[in-house]
């Protein structure tokens, strides 16, 4: 077993006098626990908010987090909690910091860095909007801590980006372990989530620092993925979770990440959710239906959660010029759509048909039809009013190049690629040349993805047709002039992350965002669904809700 005890920050210090049990109701901090003498007995309500009874002291105790201070104060409004609130308040590391890359840091990045280094807790959730440089902050923090054994767990599509950033900002070479277990002599290592799940050896080594990138991927409470990551977290000196938006719906997705930070501090989901969320009882049990109204979730967890958004720190960031293009389905699309909607069956005149067996399948088919009929199968034709619109926008010179087109359905993306490669574009020096178009989806190899991205940034590709699930992480496309949404899905994280790819602090232009929308189709359902999720997402990440809704066409 690798022993990696290189450098620990000071543990929580408790004033010895603070542990003196006061004669009346009181809340105080001692022995790294919150101790409560409640103002009334019996006091079983303390158990409901996460307290545990200590028979030897005759007191309730809680983990030392501000979340519990807030819960206690809600339960006993007249109880004085000011002292422990001050003691547990997040403390940034003070004094001079020395690292060659700090000269390139923006003020908010140094603020985040000092928050990480000053935290006395086992873990921290760093919520910086996409493109604010959270990866760089954690790499430099690990370097300052002189971490000998660093593990970065990231989406597969982001692994090479982590290698490049580490090399540029710290000089450390990150060893990539993809589809294979770690080796005892690995120093700084990057892998992906599936590899950690398949190779439990990652959870048997001890690490100086573990970084979980895009921690929204850990929002499931009972998945094999979260179980494997808990095992890794237990053997780390420090655990840092990174996310631009830590949940794709309501606050419930945050709890697995808090539990990963400290499983004893945040042990039970339902007790936590009963305070943070709106719960609903039905015939099948209890379910979460939203975030509790008026609950400031980041503030309640401000000792373990650092949140900054683009609008907080980069007010000068170029904003999208939003244009919504409303389209009517082509005749064949409309016929298939109406048939699927009424009878759960879509059919062509030649007899080709497809059937939806249940409501969810019907909704998916309706989405496919609204995008392109060819999404229904190889025997279906390339009929798409949205693809027609893209061609017309290019032919008329309405859009500026380079352009990215966000898609979800693979057949439709490749059909659009086949269409666009037939187009030509005029240039002053070269005259007329073929339009340079590439597709990047889940089947594109890692090596090929890197080649495509480099060529796009170098201006060698005019139009990049990009799958939402592939392009939403770790891409910085600052040269983009136009963004087109051919498809959108119910996955709010896909939408939020993809919006940030073309917005960059170094851009000198405002990119144009074009949404292609077919009213009275599944497009309406998707837009309404996303619009319903965005307020909760924005409340957790302090994101620009108005801007996200505007991009949806919801003023």
Secondary structure, 3 states (H helix, E strand, C coil): CCCCCCCCCCCCCCCHHHHCCCCCCEEEEECCEEEEECCCCCCCHHHHCCCEEECCCCEEEEECCHHHHHHHHHHCCCCCCHHHHHHHCCCCCCCCCCCHHHHHCCHHHHHHHHHHHHCCCCEEEEEECCCCCHHHHHHHHHHHCCCCCEEEEECHHHHHHHHHHHHHHCCCCCEEECCCCCCCCCCEEEEEHHHHHHCHHHHHCCEEEEEECCHHHHCCCCCHHHHHHHHHHHCEEEEEEEECCCCCCCCHHHHHHHHHHCCCCCCCHHHHHHHHEEEEEECCEEEEEEECCCCCHHHHCCCCEEEECHHHHCCCCCCCEEEEEEECCCHHHHHHHHHHHHHCEEECCCCCEEECCCHHHHHHHHHHHHHCHHHHCCCCCCCCHHHHHHHHHHHCCCCCCCEEEEECCHHHHHHHHHHHCCCEEEECCCEEEECCEEEECCCCCHHHHHHHHHHHHCCCCCEEEEEHHHHCCCCCCCCCCEEEECCCCCCHHHHHHHHHCCCCCCCCCCCEEEEEEECCCHHHHHHHHHHHHHHHHHHHHCCCHHHHHHHHCCC
